[in-house]
Amino acid sequence: MAIPTPTCACEPCDCTIAPDSAVEKDGKLFCSQPCADGHAGGDQCCTSCECC
């Protein structure tokens, strides 16, 4: 049974997170540290993330 690929906890972001770049904050997984902090931009985060 395969482990499902996690998606970024940012709403409404649905990008998948690479296991080696996942950042956990408050029990949620994000695609990068800046994204977890709510102020990512450019290539540090997924382009579909409104929080970035």
C-alpha positions in Angstrom: 0.0 0.0 0.0 1.5 3.3 -1.1 1.8 6.2 1.2 -0.3 9.1 -0.2 1.7 12.2 -1.2 1.0 15.0 1.2 -0.4 18.3 -0.1 0.4 21.8 1.2 -1.8 22.9 4.1 -2.2 26.4 2.7 -5.7 27.0 1.5 -6.7 26.7 -1.3 -3.3 25.3 -2.2 -3.4 21.7 -3.4 0.2 21.2 -4.6 2.0 18.1 -3.5 5.0 18.2 -1.2 8.3 16.5 -1.8 9.1 14.5 1.3 12.6 16.1 1.5 11.2 19.6 1.5 8.1 19.3 3.7 7.9 21.7 6.6 5.6 20.9 9.5 4.0 23.7 11.5 1.2 23.4 14.0 0.7 19.8 13.0 0.2 20.7 9.3 2.5 20.1 6.4 3.6 22.9 4.0 5.7 22.9 0.8 8.3 25.3 2.2 9.2 27.2 5.4 8.2 30.6 3.9 4.9 29.1 2.9 4.4 27.8 6.5 5.1 31.3 7.7 2.5 32.7 5.3 4.7 35.0 3.3 6.4 32.9 0.6 6.8 34.1 -2.9 8.2 33.1 -6.3 9.8 29.7 -6.6 9.8 29.1 -2.8 6.1 28.1 -2.9 3.6 26.6 -5.2 2.2 29.2 -7.7 -1.4 28.2 -6.9 -1.1 29.2 -3.2 -2.9 32.3 -2.3 -1.2 32.5 1.1 2.2 32.9 -0.6 
